[in-house]
């Protein structure tokens, strides 16, 4: 399993890249590569096209309905609805329940079907806490995490390799359970200790991400969702105070390998 970092800027697209979006690829026993897109935030649809043809996506999973995690679905919807290929079918989108009306509101239409086409391009599948589903060889579990809106983290497993993704969250029991024993923990660190102490229940700091990684005994911590106004050295230093394993601060175009503990 590998993770292509399409965008990782926290809260909004930054000067060096798009907001949150991660392409997960995994090859099955027959050599077929499955591709799942995890979030598609503001500014991410452009760089996604530099990595793959979006028509090759098998599914999309959306952690929550803040613009920095779902807004560029508007571009993907146009691509899917009006593409000259007639064999695309509908694309499964796993997301919170309000997604269809949110997309319609953003583009200014009243119903779910784009103008000039006969069918809805997306097959919306509603997430819930503890929901499990399969996309090819990938087994995926969604857990509700701690954020001001309905928000999910994900645990993806295939052939013994486990990726945990925090989505947007503050520290919570569900996040610890999601990350337990993960080979790669892709974890947000949108806040900084001291500077952001007036907020709670919104984002993790590098310190709290490190604490979660240590409790969960993950093999590799990858910090993400760091906003443009934050020096990445700050959350990295915080995380190192609590977690003594390998830590990466992700950047656009990074490719992270998810290596199983026991190949």
N, C-alpha and C positions, 0 to 999 in steps of 0.2 A: 504494500500500500504506500502511496506517496501523496503528498499535499503540495499543490502549486499555490503559492500565495499570490492571488490576483490583486488584492487590496487589503490593507491592514491599518489604515489611518483611523484613529479614534474619533467618533462623533461626527466627522465630516471629512470629505476628501481633502487631503493636504497638498502642499506644493510638490511633494515627491511621490504622490500616488493616491489611489482611490481609497474609499472606505471599505469596510469589511467584505471580503469575498475569498473563498478558498475552494479550489477544484480538487476533489478526491479522485484518484485513479487506482484501480486494482484489477489485475489480470487474473482471470479464472483458470481452471485446470485445462480448458480447451484453448487458451490463448486469447480469449476475447477480453478486451479492456473495457471495464465499466467505469463510467464517469458520472459522478454526483457533485453538483455544485452546492456548496454550503454558504448561504447568504449571497446577496448581490446588491451591495450598498451603493450609495451615490458615487458615480464616476467609474464603476467597475466593469460595465458592459464593454467598453472600449478595449481595455487591456485583456479581458477574457478572450476576445476575438484574436488577439495576438498569440494566444496559447493553443486554442482549439477552434474548430468550427462549431458554433453553438448547436448546430443540428445534430452533433454527436453526443449531446447530453442525454443521459438516461433518466435523470430526475433532478429536482432542486429541493433543498430543505432550507427553510427560513426560520431563524431563531426567534425573531420578534419583529413587530411592525413599527420600528423607528426607521427614518429615512436612510440612515447610514448602514442599514442591514437589508433593506428590501427595495429601495426606490428604483434601482435600475432594472427591476422586473418590467418596468414600462417599456424599456427598449427591447428586452427579450420577448415580450408579448408581441410587439410590432414585427420583430424578426419571425416569430413562429406563425403569426397570423397571415402575413403577406408574402412569405418566401415563395419563390417560383416552384420549389419542389412540392409535389402533391402527396408525398408519402410520409410526412412527418407525424401524422396522427395528433394526439394530444399529449402534452408533456406533463407528467406527474409533478405537482408542487405540494410539498408537505409544509404546512404553515398554520398559524393561528386562524381561527374561524373568520375574522373580519376581512381577510385578504381581498376577496373579490370586490367588495364594496369600496375598499381603500383604493385599489387600482382604478376602479371606475371613477372615483372622485378625483384622483390625480389627473387623469386624462380628460375629464369633463364629459363623461357619457353617463347615461342613466342605467344601462343594463350591463351584463357581463360580456356581451358579444361585440367585438370591434366592428366599426362600420365597414360594410362591403364584403363581409365574410359570413358564412352560414353557421359556423360552429365556434365554440369557446376554445381558444388555443391551449388553455391550461386545464388539467384535471386536478382540481383543488382537493386535497386530502387533509382533513382537519387534525391538528396535533392535540394531544392531551398528555397529562402527566403520566409517565410510565408506559406510554404507547410504544410498541415494538413493531418493526416492519422490516422487510427485506427488499433490497435493490440488487438483483443479481446475487453475487456471493457476499455482499455486505449486509450484516445484521446491524440494525440501528435501533437504539433506544433513546427516547426523548424524556427529559426530566424538567419539570417546572423549577425555575431558579428565581433568585430574589432581585427584582428590578421593578421600576414603577409601572410597567405595563406587563401583560402576559408575555412571558419570555421563557425560552427553553435552551438547555444545553443538550449536547448529543454525545452518545458513545457509539462508535462504529467499530465493528469487529469483523475480521475476515482472515481465515487461515492462520489463526493464532496471534495476529497483530491487532492491537487495540489503540484507537485514537479517541481521546476525549476532548471535547470542545466546550468551553464554558459558556459561549454566547455572552450576553451582557448580564452581569450579576454581581452582587456583593457576596461575602462569605455566607454559606448556608450548608445544611446537612446534605441536601440533594447534590450539591456540587462535589462534596467529598465522596459520596457514593458513586457519582458518575466517573470521577477520576481514579477510583481505586485500582491500583496496579497497572495503570495505562502505560503503554510503551512511549507514547507521545501525548503530552497534555498541552493543548493549544489554549492558552488562558489569557483573558483580558487583564490589563493593568492600566486602566484609564485614569486612575487617581494617584496622587502622591501623598504620602504621610505628611501630616502637618498642614500642608497647603489646602487640602480638601477635607479636613476633619469635620467641617460643618455639615457634610453630606453623609447620609447613611442609607443603606438599602438600594444603592444605585450601581456602583462600580467597585471593583477590587483595586487595591494598591499593589505594587510589586511585593510589598511585605506580606500582604494577605494571600496573594497568589503563591508565594513561596511557602507560607504556612500550610496551605491546602495541598501543595505538591508533596511536602514532607509527610503530612498525615496520610496521604493517599499512597505514598511510596511509589510515585511514578518514576519512570526511567529517564525521562527527558522533559524539561519544562521549556515551552516556547511562549514567550511573552508577546502579546499583540494588543491592538486597539489602543495604542498610545497616541494621544492627540498631538497635533503639530506644535502646540505651545509647550510641550514637555520634552526635556532632554531625555532621550531613552536611557542614558546612564543612570538616571535617578531610580526608576523602577527596577533596573537590573541590579543596582547595588542593594536595594531593599530586599529583593528576592534572595540574593546571596546570603543575607543575614539569617535566613530561615531554611534554606534548601541547599544541600551540599552536592547535589547532582549536576549534570550538565544543563546549562541554561542558554537559550538562544533568544535574542531579540529579533523577531522576524522583520523582513523587509520585502517590498514588492519584487516579484520574479523569483524569490527564494523557492527552492524545492526541498521539502522535508521528507525524509524516508521514515516510515513507521516500521521499525524492525522488531519482530516478535522476540519476547524474552527467551523463549525456548523454541528455536527454529525447528 
